[in-house]
Amino acid sequence: MTGARIHTPRVALIAALDQQDGIGRNGGLLCHLPGDLKHFKEITTGHCIVMGRKTYESLPKGALPHRTNIVLTSSNAANFPGCIIARSLNEALSHCKKDPLFIIGGGEVYRASLHLADTLYITRIHHTFEGVDTFFPAFDPAEWELVEEEHREKDANHRYGFSFLTYARKDQ
Ligand SMILES: NC(=O)c1ccc[n+]([C@@H]2O[C@H](COP(=O)([O-])OP(=O)(O)OC[C@H]3O[C@@H](n4cnc5c(N)ncnc54)[C@H](OP(=O)(O)O)[C@@H]3O)[C@@H](O)[C@H]2O)c1
């Protein structure tokens, strides 16, 4: 960790990206990285998480425990056990009464919410995957300061190396 300064997020996007900003294919993640799942759990536990309907449907066990799960959908018939349903981003945010909240994907929701974020928790996977169909939106490096970074090598449990990168929006 560089630990240049303590940064407290208000609205954060959290995502795992490959080297071409890919985040998903065929409705699922690009790979299984237990170290990244642990990192995600540590950062988001106890907080509100906001996700799109397709990301909710990709979760193997439904709502994530110990978090307020908010699912965005335009459907009036939606019923996602253990989740609050929101039909707009504003409605989703109105359910989160305390900072910080985490936008956890997928691509459509990241695109719609990037402008609201003051923090990006990016896991950069050191690989470019084939067949990627969902991407993280481009963000201007000039607008963001890298405030933390930590690198992990590949090992027996991780087929790819990866880096945890935390960006804070400049001029807050
Ligand atoms: N690598 C990562 O960190 C990461 C994280 C999360 C997800 N993913 C991957 O990303 C992919 C899914 O992403 P995606 O872009 O296809 O879908 P998504 O963003 O998860 O969900 C899109 C759906 O969310 C609803 N929605 C989005 N914005 C809305 C708004 N403003 N108001 C109301 N409803 C809204 C709509 O649902 P309705 O159609 O029901 O109206 C829309 O079809 C999967 O492959 C998943 O594994 C990767």
PDBQT file of the ligand as one rigid body, heavy atoms in Angstrom, charges set to zero:
ROOT
HETATM    1  N1  LIG A 201     -16.082  -7.757 -12.851  1.00  0.00    +0.000 N 
HETATM    2  C1  LIG A 201     -16.916  -7.178 -12.011  1.00  0.00    +0.000 C 
HETATM    3  O1  LIG A 201     -16.507  -6.536 -11.046  1.00  0.00    +0.000 OA
HETATM    4  C2  LIG A 201     -18.397  -7.310 -12.216  1.00  0.00    +0.000 A 
HETATM    5  C3  LIG A 201     -19.284  -6.773 -11.275  1.00  0.00    +0.000 A 
HETATM    6  C4  LIG A 201     -20.649  -6.891 -11.501  1.00  0.00    +0.000 A 
HETATM    7  C5  LIG A 201     -21.104  -7.535 -12.633  1.00  0.00    +0.000 A 
HETATM    8  N2  LIG A 201     -20.224  -8.036 -13.517  1.00  0.00    +0.000 N 
HETATM    9  C6  LIG A 201     -20.679  -8.685 -14.744  1.00  0.00    +0.000 C 
HETATM   10  O2  LIG A 201     -21.391  -7.725 -15.530  1.00  0.00    +0.000 OA
HETATM   11  C7  LIG A 201     -22.384  -8.417 -16.307  1.00  0.00    +0.000 C 
HETATM   12  C8  LIG A 201     -23.741  -7.782 -16.033  1.00  0.00    +0.000 C 
HETATM   13  O3  LIG A 201     -23.693  -6.402 -16.413  1.00  0.00    +0.000 OA
HETATM   14  P1  LIG A 201     -24.785  -5.763 -17.401  1.00  0.00    +0.000 P 
HETATM   15  O4  LIG A 201     -24.312  -4.427 -17.858  1.00  0.00    +0.000 OA
HETATM   16  O5  LIG A 201     -25.134  -6.762 -18.452  1.00  0.00    +0.000 OA
HETATM   17  O6  LIG A 201     -26.086  -5.664 -16.487  1.00  0.00    +0.000 OA
HETATM   18  P2  LIG A 201     -26.352  -4.957 -15.053  1.00  0.00    +0.000 P 
HETATM   19  O7  LIG A 201     -25.808  -3.556 -15.079  1.00  0.00    +0.000 OA
HETATM   20  O8  LIG A 201     -25.950  -5.857 -13.969  1.00  0.00    +0.000 OA
HETATM   21  O9  LIG A 201     -27.946  -4.958 -15.049  1.00  0.00    +0.000 OA
HETATM   22  C9  LIG A 201     -28.641  -4.259 -16.066  1.00  0.00    +0.000 C 
HETATM   23  C10 LIG A 201     -30.112  -4.220 -15.670  1.00  0.00    +0.000 C 
HETATM   24  O10 LIG A 201     -30.258  -3.443 -14.494  1.00  0.00    +0.000 OA
HETATM   25  C11 LIG A 201     -31.450  -2.663 -14.567  1.00  0.00    +0.000 C 
HETATM   26  N3  LIG A 201     -31.067  -1.252 -14.580  1.00  0.00    +0.000 N 
HETATM   27  C12 LIG A 201     -29.866  -0.723 -14.909  1.00  0.00    +0.000 A 
HETATM   28  N4  LIG A 201     -29.895   0.617 -14.756  1.00  0.00    +0.000 NA
HETATM   29  C13 LIG A 201     -31.133   0.927 -14.309  1.00  0.00    +0.000 A 
HETATM   30  C14 LIG A 201     -31.768   2.146 -13.946  1.00  0.00    +0.000 A 
HETATM   31  N5  LIG A 201     -31.123   3.338 -14.000  1.00  0.00    +0.000 N 
HETATM   32  N6  LIG A 201     -33.056   2.094 -13.533  1.00  0.00    +0.000 NA
HETATM   33  C15 LIG A 201     -33.718   0.915 -13.453  1.00  0.00    +0.000 A 
HETATM   34  N7  LIG A 201     -33.154  -0.272 -13.781  1.00  0.00    +0.000 NA
HETATM   35  C16 LIG A 201     -31.882  -0.248 -14.198  1.00  0.00    +0.000 A 
HETATM   36  C17 LIG A 201     -32.163  -3.108 -15.834  1.00  0.00    +0.000 C 
HETATM   37  O11 LIG A 201     -32.933  -4.230 -15.422  1.00  0.00    +0.000 OA
HETATM   38  P3  LIG A 201     -34.328  -4.653 -16.145  1.00  0.00    +0.000 P 
HETATM   39  O12 LIG A 201     -33.928  -5.181 -17.490  1.00  0.00    +0.000 OA
HETATM   40  O13 LIG A 201     -34.888  -5.686 -15.221  1.00  0.00    +0.000 OA
HETATM   41  O14 LIG A 201     -35.163  -3.404 -16.234  1.00  0.00    +0.000 OA
HETATM   42  C18 LIG A 201     -31.009  -3.562 -16.702  1.00  0.00    +0.000 C 
HETATM   43  O15 LIG A 201     -31.389  -4.481 -17.710  1.00  0.00    +0.000 OA
HETATM   44  C19 LIG A 201     -22.312  -9.876 -15.880  1.00  0.00    +0.000 C 
HETATM   45  O16 LIG A 201     -21.469 -10.578 -16.788  1.00  0.00    +0.000 OA
HETATM   46  C20 LIG A 201     -21.662  -9.805 -14.515  1.00  0.00    +0.000 C 
HETATM   47  O17 LIG A 201     -20.996 -11.007 -14.155  1.00  0.00    +0.000 OA
HETATM   48  C21 LIG A 201     -18.883  -7.939 -13.340  1.00  0.00    +0.000 A 
ENDROOT
TORSDOF 0
